């Protein structure tokens, strides 16, 4: 298939809308379920590049959680600790494959921003990953393929309307790309700079030149993530995942503050006081995430104050 009609463009008034191959070849993507929109495909085609590059550079399964054409989180498939499982709302006995760990980390980096995300996976989606995604609020997913049972699980989301896209893993785009703005066509070579330890981490300008392999890995994750983040952009990484991404800010100072605040929040979510907030059983994960975000922020009284604690908690906690 050479083209795919879309419901509309970035906004409902922008019609007609489609994606197509200018050279007449077949599209490298196949919609297996749902009806993705224009912004969905922008997220899909940017995020799949990010995870492919992470997999190539680090040699591990990778996942990304995208919102509005920037990553909310990206990660490698490293095992989760018991604390991370609790942070990411994953039961102790829930089976996690390496790929599922990658998505749990990517989603868990910034759960507020990842609400309603587009997911990208570097590997064929397996059942553990699909089961994890099944219980998250998400718009769609792109991967090089899907196990039959995993596809069945994903296709059942959103009353059968969840967007599932497969991409040809061997697809290679044209080395020259074009973009139109106000009727004028821009042309440039694709950004195909290989980002890895050999190309980017050979000239240490700091006095301390002792850097662990884990630190090098995390720096590579940050650099690849930033390649697909709207400028200005800042990225904090730790333990094989992003923990704070600031995207699309006009001020570099504000961008650094935003990414830093997200990284602080990720660290604060490790605290026993946060992990053990006694939420009522009927409080859904998104509402728990919202409450935690406020609780570790500047106004915890908006969650545990005398007049509001009963909205999410069974009893009044202490600061």
Buried (B, 14 or more C-beta within 10 A) or exposed (E): EEEBEBEEBEEEEEEEBEBEEEEEEEBBBEBBBBEBBBBBBBBBBBBBBBBBBBBBBBEBBBBBBBBBBBBBBBBBBBEBEEEBBBBBBBEEEBEBBBBBBBBBBBBBBBBEBBBEBBBBBBBBBBBBBBBBBBEBEBBBBBBBBBBEEBBEBBBEBBEEEBBBBBBEBEEEEEEEEEEEEEEEEEEEEEEEEEBBBEEBBEEEEEEEEEEEEEEBBBBBBBBBBBBBBEEBBBBBBBBBBBBBBBBBBEEEEEBBBBBBEBBBBBBBBEEEEBEEBEBEEEBEBBBBBBBBBBBBBEEBBBBBEEEBBEEBBEEEBEE
